[in-house]
Amino acid sequence: MRTVSIRDAKNRLTELAREVERGETIVVTRNGRPVFDLVPHSKRGGLNLAAGEAYLRAKGIKSPVPFIAEDFDAPLPEDFLLRKLPRPR
């Protein structure tokens, strides 16, 4: 993985694009700090869902969505907005 400054990247963009097309990754820096990477475009788009699910399983998360009650989308009682909120203790 090669590193170039923003100034060098601006002046040599065509050359860097050729390197990226060959599979190289180039880190572009400003004042020596990484700002962004030039990486090859992926032919396969989208998310890797299998990797995401494997990560969740490894962390002990069974479902990416927390528990949702069965009546979640049931209509609220008519007086719901008129009820007083409980006082904090």
C-alpha positions, 0 to 999 in steps of 0.5 A: 500500500503506497502513500501519496500527498494530496498535492502529488495525487492531484498532479499524478492522478492518471498514473495513480488511476492506472495503479489502482486499476491494477489492484493497488490501494493508495492512501492519500494524505494531508500533512502526513495524515491519511485522508482517503484511500484510492481503491479498485472499484468492486465488480460485486456491488452491495453488502456482504450480508453473510459477513454481517450475520457472521459478525453478529453471531460472533458477538452473541447477537441473535437478531439485528433487530431488537425485540418488537412487541406483537402489538407494536403497530396496533392503534393507540387508545383514543385518550393516549395523548390526554394522559398525564405523564408519570412524575420522575422520582 
